[in-house]
C-alpha cells in the first residue's frame, strides 16, 4: 500500500513538471525565435519487478526550424538553418558576456550599435578604423570623409575576399558647374573646352566603374597597373612643309574620324622673328615679312590642330620638342610639326590613321610613332590607375599665368622697363627664390626664375614653373593641391607685388573635389559590437543610412546612393545545441555540454540570413492543448491511484481495530 502511495506521488510530480513545460510552450507561442521544449519521461527503480513510478529525465528544447514571417522591417533578421546570433550583455564596468539567440528583432541603440530588443549588442566583424593616410584619397587635405559637397557618385563597389570585405566608395563635387574652358592663350599645351572636360570625366567614371567590377569578380587576380597609350605624329619639317597659304590644311585620322585644321593665317611679331633668327631658321635682313608670316601661321596651325584633338573625349594633345618629346610651345620646337597625343584613360587604346599636309592637289604624308602602348591592368593596381586618372581630371592642377604686362607694371598699371639689376621673385609659404640681379633682359630673368623654382628643394614639391606661348606659368605639382604664390618685381629698389592674370589663369581639370574611401571588414579579427552610424565610423558627416543585410550576414548602410559595408553579423554554431542553457529574455548560454561556439568566415556553413524577416516560435498551440489534456488525465489518474491506495490502507487499519 505504502509503495503505491509513493508511486502515485512520483507520477503526480512528473506529470506536474510536464504540465509546467507545456504551459511554458503555450506562453511563448508568439515569442520570436522561441524553440519549444519537450519533456522525456523515465520509469523509476524496480523492486520485485514492480516499478516505483516515473520521473522527468530532461526538458530539452527542440532546435527545429521555425516558420519565417516576412515583416518588411529592415532591422528584422532571421536565421534559416542551424546557428545562433551572438549578443553581448555589457555592464557599466565595461566587461561583457556573450549569449546566443534565435530572436532577430534588432534595432539601432542610442549609441548607434545594433542591439536586440533587450539592449544587448549584436556581435560580429566590425569595420576597421578608417586610416586617412592609407584608406582615403582626397583632393582636399582638410576633408577625410564625405560631406554634402560631394554630390556626384564616381564609383561604388563591394569586393569580397575569403577573409575580408572591402568597400570602394568614391564621390565628387559638382564638376559640371565648376569646369571651365582653358584659355586659348595657352594653345598647344593640351587645353580643353568645358564640354571636353565634362566628357572626359564621364568616360573616366565608366573606366573606373569597370575596373572596380572586374576587381570584384576576381579579387585574387595578379595586381598590375593600367598604362595609357601615347602616340607621336610628325608633319613635314620646316624645310619641306607645304603649308604657306590659306587654302592649305593638315589632317589626321583618329579612331576613324578625320580631324582637319585649316591654315591659320597670322602675322609674325618682332619677338617671333628674333627667336627664329637666333635659332638659325631665318636670317635677319634676308627673310621677308611674308616668309616670317608663313612660319608664324604654321606654328598657329599646329597648335590649333592639337587643340582640336584635345576636344576628343579621352585624349589630350600638345606640341612637343621633337628631340625629347616633351611638351613645348616654343616657336622653334612647334615648327618641327611634332604633336604628341596621350590617352587620359589608362588601359584604353586609340587608333591613329593617315596624316598629311594638303596644298592644292598635293599631299605630303606625315609619320606616326607609337611611344607607349595601351595596357589594361588587373586587380587592385588597375583600380588605382583608373581612380588616379579620374581624380586628376576632376581636380586638375592650378595654373597661375603671368603675361609680361602683368609683371612689368607699377601699382597704377603703368608699364615699366626691365634694367640690369632688376629682379623678379616668387614666394610660397615663406620660401622665396629670386632671379639673378645680373640678368640682362626680362626674358633672361624669367628663365632664371623658372630654373630656381624647379630646383628649389621645397618649392619643387609643390609647384612647377614653365613658359607657355611666352607666358610665365606656375602650376601645382599634384591634382587638387592649391597654392598661394606671390610674384614680386623689384624695379630699381621699388618692389611691386603682382597678381596672376585672371583671364588666362585657371585649372587644367574641372576644379572640383574628389574623394575615394576604401573601408574594410576584417573577418580574422575578434568579434565586437556593430556600429551603424556612418559619421561615427568616419565615412560621412551624416549619421544615418538605410539598413540592409544579405544572406551571409553582411550589413550594408546606404546613404545618398552609396553602399557602405559596415560589418557582418556573426553566426555561432555548437556541436550540441541541446546542451545550451536557457537564461531567459530569448538568450542562451554556452555550457560544457554545448561546447564552445564555432564561427565560419562568410557564413559558408549552410545557414542563411533572411532580411526583413522574423523566425516564429516553434510552439504548436494545437499540439500543446492536446498534451495538456493528456497530462491532465495522467495527473488525475495518478491522483486516483493515491486515493485508492489510501482507501485500502484505511480499510486495513479499520480491520485491526
Buried (B, 14 or more C-beta within 10 A) or exposed (E): EEBBBBBBBBBBBBBBBBBEBBEBBBEBBEBBBBBBBBBEBEEBEEEEEEEBBBBBEEBBBEBEBBEBBEBEBEBBBBBBBBBBBBBBBBEEEEEBEBBBBBBBBBBBBEEBBBBBBBBBBBBBBBBBEBEBEEBBBBBBEEBBBBBEBBBBBBBBBBBBBEEBBBBBBBBBBBBBEBBBEBBBBBBBBBBBBBEBBBBBBBBBBBBBBBBBEBBBEEBEBEBBBBBBBBBBBBBBEBEEBBBBEEEBBBBBBBBEEEBEBBBBBBEBEEEBBEBBBEEEBBEEEEBEEEBBBBBBBBBBBBBBBBBBBBBBBBBBBBBBBBEEBEBBBBBBBBBBBBBBBBBBBBBBBBEBEEBBBBBEEEEBEBEBEEEEEBBBBBBBBBBBBBBBBBBBBBBBBBBBBBBBEBBBBEEEEEEBEBEEEBBBBBBBEEBBBBBBEEBEEBBBBBBBBBBBBBEBEEBEEBBBBBBBBBBBBBBBBBBBBBBEBEBBBBBEEEEBEBEBBEEBBBBBBBBBBBBBBBBBBBBEEEBBBBBBBBBEBBBBBBBBBEBBBBEBBBBBBBBEEBBBBBBBBBBBBBEEBEBBEBEEBBBBEBEEEBBEBEBBBBBEBEBBBBBBBBBBBBBBEEEBEEBBEBBBEBBEBBBEBBEBBBEEBEEEEEEEE
